[in-house]
Amino acid sequence: MIEPARPTAYSYVRFSNKKQQHGDSLRRQVEMAERYAKVNKLHLSAQNFRDLGVSAFKQRNLKQGALAAFIGAVRAGTIEKGS
């Protein structure tokens, strides 16, 4: 019996400043995404979106960062509906 394809999940990781790069934030967020995908039986895409050291206070991540790229890919249909 063929198993139906699992929906795809995309990971978005962000932390506000470069100092956090030396901490545990990246590892924790990546692990949380992996755990979420596993628990919810999702395929976690190798394509991930990261705004490392990009503050969201003035919406830089939304205007020009990886979050903007993700939203653009969704709107362009590059990221499949239902993912």
N, C-alpha and C positions, 0 to 999 in steps of 0.2 A: 504494500500500500504506500502510495506517495504522500508524504507529509506536505501540507500546504506551506507556502513560503511565509516566513515570519516577517512582520512589518519591520522596517528599518528605522533605527533611532540615530540621531546625530547628537554629538556631544558639543556643548558650548562651555568653555572654561574662561573665567575672567578673574583677575585680581587687580586691585587699584594702583599699586605702585611697584616699582622694580625691586624694592627691598623685600617684598613678599616672595619674590622669585627664589630667594635663598631659604625660605621657610618650607612649610608643609602643605601650603594651599593647593599647589598644582597636583601633587600626588593624591591628596584627599578628594579633590573634585573628580579626577580621572577614575579613582576607585569607586566613587559614588555613582558615576555614570555606568561603569561596568556592572556594578551590583544591580542598579535599577533595570538595566537591559536584561540581565539574567533572570531576575525575579519576575519580570513582566514578559518573558519569552520573546524578546526583541533581538533583532540582529543589530549590533552596534557597528555602524559604518566606520571604516578606517579613516574616512574623511571627517575631520573634526575642525571645530572653529575655536580659536583661542585669541583672546585679547589679554595679553600678559603685560601688566603694568599700565593698563588703560583705565582711567577713571570713568565711571558712568555718570559722575556728577553733572557734567555739561553735555552729556549724551554723545561723547566722542565715539564710543563703541557703536552707537546706533547710526551715526552719521557717516563714519569712515572706517570703522573697525571691522573685525571679523563678524560681529553680529549683523552689521549692515550687509556684508557679503552673503551671510546665510539668508537673510530676508530677501535679498536680490535673487538668490538661487531658487528660493521658493516661488517667488513671483514669476520668474522666467520659466519655471517648470523643470529646472534641472534637478531639483529635489522632488521626488515623486509625491503626489498627493497621498495623504494617509500615513506618511512617514512620521 
